[in-house]
Every structure is written in structure tokens, then in C-alpha cells.
């Protein structure tokens, strides 16, 4: 299933359980690999870049920033910049909230996790993550409720430079982006 991902990214950090009722509700709408990933709990992989989340806790914020093409649209992970990963219509869609864009990043869960996500050069280029390492070095690791955010927001004229990054509260940051720039398209 996701053996290569686990082997390269190590164990789940900052682990917390996802309640069994939420997991049971997702069993019929998620592929087995994603359900199995969520069953291991929420927390971070990839040195704090990728955070597995409880979809139930992110449903409202995902709806605020994104109008899905198909239902169900289930947010299962987020990145260090507040970007959201959703399972929708048999695909993994990345919601790049910084730039207001959505991109299909994978159709097969195992290929996305075992090949695409672990190829840092590729994923960094595709998702514009060149400032991740500088942010981590300058302002430190993130807590589960934080992300790196550009101040001022890019949509309000901010510049995409590492020195413009700050640790911000994730949910509030995404909500402010949605209010200022509209939904991800």
C-alpha cells in the first residue's frame, strides 16, 4: 500500500488519534489506502511538511476556501503553508490557498504517496515549496494548529520571500485568505 512512503518519511510525529466515529463515516467514501492512513492517526510526516488531519475537523474550512467539482470532497491532509489535500472524484486535489489554485496531483493514492510525494524536488517544484526549508530554519517547527503564512498575504500584494513568512494560526489564516481573495479555483 504506502510502504515506500512510510519507509522514506518515518513514523507519524505529534500523533493524535482520530475518533472512531469519524473514521467509520469515511470508510465508504475513501479508498482503502487513505482510510488506512487516517486510521493511524493525525500528525505530521516529512519533517513537518505534511500533516494528516481529521477530515471532520477541516470540513468547514475546506468549504470556506473551495467549491468542489464533485461531492464528496474530503480534506485528509494539509501542508506547512496551509495548502489542503482533498480526495474528490477519484483524485487527490491540492488546494494551493497561497496562490488561489487547485491542481490534481494524483489519481492513484499509492502512486501519489509512494512516488510523487517522496520526490521532494518534483513536489517542491510543482507545489512551489522552495521557501519551506528557509522558513523552518528561520522561524522553527510548526504546531498542529499553525502554518507558515506570508505577511502581507500574496493576494494583497505580499512578496513570496522567506523573510515575509511568519508562523500563523492555520484555520484563521485560511479564512482570511478566503475572505480577501475568494475561493480557490
Order of alpha helices (4+ residues) and beta strands (2+ residues): alpha-beta-alpha-alpha-beta-beta-alpha-beta-beta-beta-beta-alpha-alpha-beta-beta-alpha
